[in-house]
């Protein structure tokens, strides 16, 4: 057993699994404490390195592409401090950290673990049900459907539509961008109907606009990961590139032209009803309608 215990957390390797347990100290980010212990099978590991520094060093583990739904959901956008595959190491424990890294590297060589992308997730992601309250509302996932309940500070167009419920069968992908404090983030659920829609997150009834507490909003990655872990693996899906949004991986082809037209008409009718009911002002209606038309 190779093990290192630090204030930041504990890494233990038994020859087949790297068990990562977050520390309980208040300096450990809420996201890592909430995500909890992670058991990383050796076959999911691509490499590990210890980076020594004068006062503190870092253990960094890189996983094979496609092995972890958390990395798939966050796309490398998790802040360093929230990255569970990074461990801050005190200078006097540098020797132990290097020993742990060497033991894992040796096992990778002995077992001839490939570095190529995986064709299935090797880690399970967060258990369900999972629910997170963010600045824009509360998002919940029970394994079969996503539910969004808007907060009092959400845009009127969102609150007017009521709770949003999305079945797994309708989902194409999940897009996530963290709230940095300087720039808003979002959690968007892309469905078969909205795959080509380009509504901004604050107006999109399928997206949470993340503009409040960075510490709290970061937890939305838990829901994103839980959903992605239950969608088809990215190796089985073609990729759709769009310059105006986060990378999108689709599990369904573009809708036929007739269906595309029906979706557009339905979205315009919904906006018209909100306008007539006084939910949207003339200016809000005009701007949102223009965005919908551009999106189609």
C-alpha positions in Angstrom: 0.0 0.0 0.0 1.4 3.4 -1.0 -0.3 6.2 0.8 0.2 10.0 1.4 -2.0 11.9 3.9 -2.1 15.7 3.6 -4.4 18.5 4.7 -5.6 18.7 1.1 -6.6 15.0 1.2 -5.4 11.4 1.1 -4.2 9.3 -1.9 -3.8 5.6 -1.4 -2.8 3.0 -4.0 -3.2 -0.7 -3.4 -1.9 -1.9 -6.7 -5.2 -1.8 -8.6 -7.0 1.3 -7.5 -6.1 4.9 -6.5 -8.4 6.0 -3.7 -8.7 9.8 -3.4 -10.3 11.1 -0.3 -10.7 14.9 0.1 -9.4 16.5 3.3 -11.8 17.9 5.9 -9.9 21.2 6.5 -11.8 24.4 5.7 -9.3 25.2 3.0 -10.5 22.3 0.9 -13.1 23.6 -1.7 -16.7 22.8 -1.1 -16.9 21.0 -4.5 -14.2 18.5 -3.6 -15.8 17.8 -0.2 -19.2 17.3 -1.7 -18.0 15.1 -4.6 -16.5 12.9 -1.9 -14.1 9.9 -2.3 -13.1 8.8 -5.8 -11.9 5.3 -6.6 -9.8 5.5 -9.7 -9.1 2.0 -11.3 -5.5 1.7 -12.6 -6.8 1.2 -16.2 -8.2 4.7 -16.1 -4.9 6.4 -15.4 -2.8 7.8 -18.2 0.1 9.2 -16.1 1.1 10.7 -12.8 3.7 13.2 -11.8 5.0 14.9 -8.7 6.0 18.6 -9.2 8.2 19.7 -6.3 8.5 23.3 -5.2 10.3 25.1 -2.4 7.4 25.2 0.1 4.9 22.9 -1.4 4.6 20.5 -4.3 1.8 18.9 -6.3 0.8 15.4 -7.2 -1.0 15.5 -10.5 -2.8 12.5 -12.1 -3.9 12.6 -15.7 -6.7 10.2 -16.7 -7.3 8.6 -20.1 -9.6 10.6 -22.3 -13.1 9.4 -22.0 -12.6 7.5 -18.8 -14.2 9.9 -16.3 -17.6 11.6 -16.7 -16.5 14.4 -14.4 -13.7 15.4 -16.8 -16.0 14.9 -19.7 -18.6 17.3 -18.1 -16.2 20.0 -17.0 -13.9 19.8 -20.0 -10.8 21.0 -18.1 -12.6 24.1 -16.8 -12.6 23.1 -13.1 -10.4 25.6 -11.1 -7.1 24.0 -10.0 -8.1 24.0 -6.3 -11.3 22.1 -7.1 -9.6 19.5 -9.3 -9.7 16.1 -7.4 -6.8 14.8 -9.4 -4.4 17.3 -7.9 -3.0 17.1 -4.4 -1.0 19.8 -2.6 2.0 18.3 -0.8 4.0 19.8 2.0 7.8 20.1 1.3 8.7 17.6 4.1 6.4 15.0 2.5 8.0 15.3 -1.0 9.7 11.9 -0.7 6.4 10.2 0.1 4.7 11.9 -2.8 7.4 10.8 -5.2 7.2 7.2 -3.8 3.4 7.1 -4.4 3.9 8.4 -8.0 6.6 5.9 -8.7 4.5 3.0 -7.4 1.6 4.0 -9.7 3.9 4.5 -12.7 5.5 1.1 -12.1 2.1 -0.6 -12.0 1.1 1.2 -15.2 4.1 -0.3 -16.9 3.6 -3.8 -15.5 0.0 -3.9 -16.5 0.7 -2.3 -19.8 -2.1 0.2 -19.4 -2.6 2.0 -22.8 -2.8 5.8 -23.0 -5.4 5.9 -25.8 -8.9 7.2 -25.2 -11.4 4.8 -23.6 -14.6 3.7 -25.3 -16.5 3.5 -22.0 -16.6 5.3 -18.7 -14.3 3.6 -16.2 -15.6 5.8 -13.3 -19.3 5.9 -12.3 -19.8 9.6 -11.5 -21.9 10.9 -8.6 -24.7 8.8 -7.2 -28.3 9.9 -7.8 -30.6 11.5 -6.8 -28.5 14.7 -6.7 -29.8 18.2 -6.3 -28.0 21.6 -6.3 -29.4 25.1 -5.6 -27.7 27.7 -7.7 -28.1 31.4 -8.3 -30.7 30.9 -11.1 -32.6 28.0 -9.5 -32.5 24.5 -8.2 -31.5 21.6 -10.6 -32.2 18.0 -9.6 -31.6 14.7 -11.3 -33.0 11.3 -10.2 -31.4 9.1 -12.9 -34.3 9.3 -15.4 -35.2 13.0 -15.6 -33.8 16.5 -14.9 -35.9 19.1 -13.1 -35.2 22.8 -12.9 -37.1 25.0 -10.5 -36.5 28.7 -11.0 -35.6 31.1 -8.3 -37.3 34.4 -7.6 -34.4 36.2 -9.3 -34.6 34.2 -12.6 -35.6 36.0 -15.7 -39.4 36.4 -16.1 -39.5 34.4 -19.3 -38.1 31.4 -17.3 -40.4 31.8 -14.3 -43.4 32.1 -16.6 -42.7 28.7 -18.1 -42.8 27.0 -14.7 -40.5 24.1 -13.6 -38.7 22.5 -16.5 -38.7 18.7 -16.7 -36.4 17.0 -19.2 -36.4 13.2 -19.7 -33.2 11.4 -20.5 -34.7 10.3 -23.8 -34.9 13.9 -25.0 -31.4 14.8 -23.9 -28.6 15.2 -26.5 -25.8 16.7 -24.3 -25.0 18.8 -21.3 -22.9 22.0 -21.6 -21.2 23.4 -18.5 -19.1 26.5 -17.9 -18.2 27.6 -14.4 -19.0 31.0 -12.9 -15.5 32.6 -12.5 -16.7 35.7 -10.5 -15.7 37.9 -13.5 -17.8 36.1 -16.1 -21.1 34.3 -15.7 -21.2 30.6 -16.2 -24.0 28.3 -17.3 -25.4 24.7 -17.1 -27.3 24.0 -20.3 -29.3 20.9 -21.1 -29.4 20.4 -24.9 -32.4 18.5 -26.2 -33.5 17.2 -29.5 -35.6 20.4 -30.0 -33.0 22.9 -28.8 -29.8 21.5 -30.4 -29.5 24.4 -32.7 -31.0 27.1 -30.5 -28.7 29.9 -29.4 -30.7 31.6 -26.7 -28.4 33.2 -24.1 -28.4 31.3 -20.8 -30.3 34.0 -18.9 -33.2 33.6 -21.4 -32.9 29.9 -22.2 -35.5 27.8 -20.2 -33.2 24.8 -20.6 -30.2 26.5 -19.0 -29.2 27.8 -15.6 -27.4 31.1 -15.7 -24.6 31.0 -13.0 -23.9 34.5 -11.7 -24.0 34.2 -7.9 -21.7 32.5 -5.4 -18.8 30.9 -7.3 -18.4 28.3 -4.5 -22.0 27.3 -4.6 -22.5 27.5 -8.4 -19.5 25.1 -8.9 -21.6 22.3 -7.4 -23.8 22.3 -10.6 -20.9 20.3 -12.1 -22.2 17.4 -9.9 -25.5 17.3 -11.8 -23.8 17.8 -15.1 -21.5 14.8 -14.4 -24.3 12.6 -13.1 -26.3 13.2 -16.3 -23.3 12.7 -18.6 -22.4 9.5 -16.9 -25.8 8.1 -18.1 -25.7 9.4 -21.6 -24.1 7.4 -24.5 -20.3 7.6 -24.3 -18.7 10.3 -26.4 -16.9 7.7 -28.5 -20.2 6.6 -29.9 -21.4 10.0 -31.0 -20.5 12.4 -33.8 -19.4 15.9 -32.8 -21.2 19.1 -33.8 -19.0 22.2 -33.8 -20.6 25.6 -33.2 -18.5 28.8 -32.8 -21.1 30.4 -30.5 -21.3 27.8 -27.8 -19.4 25.3 -25.8 -18.3 22.1 -27.6 -21.4 20.0 -28.3 -21.5 16.2 -28.8 -24.7 15.0 -30.3 -26.3 11.6 -30.1 -28.9 12.3 -32.8 -28.7 13.7 -36.3 -30.2 17.2 -37.1 -34.0 17.1 -37.3 -35.6 17.0 -40.7 -36.5 20.3 -42.2 -40.2 19.9 -41.5 -39.6 19.1 -37.8 -37.1 22.1 -37.6 -39.9 24.4 -38.9 -42.4 23.0 -36.4 -40.0 23.6 -33.5 -39.5 27.2 -34.7 -43.3 27.9 -34.9 -43.9 26.3 -31.5 -41.2 28.5 -29.9 -42.6 31.6 -31.5 -46.1 30.7 -30.3 -44.9 30.3 -26.8 -43.2 33.7 -26.9 -46.3 35.3 -28.3 -48.4 33.9 -25.5 -46.0 35.2 -22.9 -46.1 38.6 -24.6 -49.9 38.7 -24.7 -50.1 37.7 -21.0 -47.9 40.6 -20.1 -45.0 38.4 -18.9 -42.7 39.8 -21.6 -42.5 43.5 -22.3 -42.4 44.7 -25.9 -38.7 45.1 -25.8 -38.1 41.7 -24.2 -40.4 40.1 -26.7 -38.6 41.7 -29.7 -35.1 40.8 -28.4 -36.0 37.2 -27.5 -37.8 36.6 -30.8 -34.8 37.9 -32.7 -32.5 35.5 -30.8 -34.8 32.5 -31.5 -35.0 33.4 -35.2 -31.2 33.7 -35.4 -30.9 30.3 -33.7 -33.0 28.6 -36.3 
